[in-house]
Amino acid sequence: MTPKYLQVEKDGEIVLITINRPEKLNALNLEVMNEFISILDNLEKDSSKVIIITGAGQKAFSAGADIEYMSKIGSSEAEKYALKGHEVLNKIEKLEKPVIAAINGYALGGGCELGLACDIRFASPNAQLGQPEVTIGICPGWGGTQRLLRIIGPARAKDLIFTGRKIGAEEALVMGLVNKIIPNENLISESKAYAKNIIKNSSFAVGISKMLVNKGMDANLDTGLKLEIYSWSLCFSSKEREERMRAFVEKNN
Ligand code: COA
């Protein structure tokens, strides 16, 4: 089925996913989220190595969950919508390939949460990030309270969540919420150039490193370090590791 709202473009081993609902600032309605699920399921199996997510138009990465839809639902529908959001964001987090959020404008509520589930966040100078849920009577519901806390710490997470204020790219950079600010016109090309720097490396080793950092955020140090030892040893069973090390030794002898 051809997706209606998500545009998927392959460029070698890079996949660019564009949320294409600019008239609603790329708000994430149920259809968008269902499309994400089927695309991510395919990406789990295909030969792509890095995924980039961005928003269509000049204004928004995504203005979040669909407020028009949420204005009409009760708790039981809301629970299903929350579960849908979590399903998509968990898939992104667990994907054994790096996912880059190219934040080209508003990343609010669910839009910010989508960025938080990605591994790397690049922002254009006009980006505005925030968790404004409390301004419409709800708390963040797609992992915002948990992932924001882990990325920027509890005091900064509470500041953003309690006030619902939007922050610009510079403040987001200082907080460690984004990795780098890139001019709008270069956002995708620089994200792709960055992706190529990852692709040069062993994708098995990159994937296992992603898993280790993610698991380590919730584990105690001893557990995280043990997991690292076994994962590191596992890398030695890969043919690619053997070839890469041999090539290094031969080149330097
Ligand atoms: N859900 C559904 N529709 C949304 C939306 C959302 N989260 N955010 C924006 N839209 C729609 C608007 O309703 C409007 O649609 P319309 O033209 O059919 O009326 C369109 O997108 C443009 O938005 P508009 O508010 O007119 O743009 P703006 O430049 O004046 O303001 C924002 C931009 C991002 C500040 C403002 O749209 C906003 O606050 N959005 C909600 C952000 C939010 O609270 N997200 C968290 C949800 S949990």
Residues whose N, C-alpha, C, O or C-beta is under 5 A from the ligand:
A	BS01	COA	E23 K24 L25 A27 A63 G64 A65 D66 I67 E68 Y106 L108 G109 G110 P132 E133
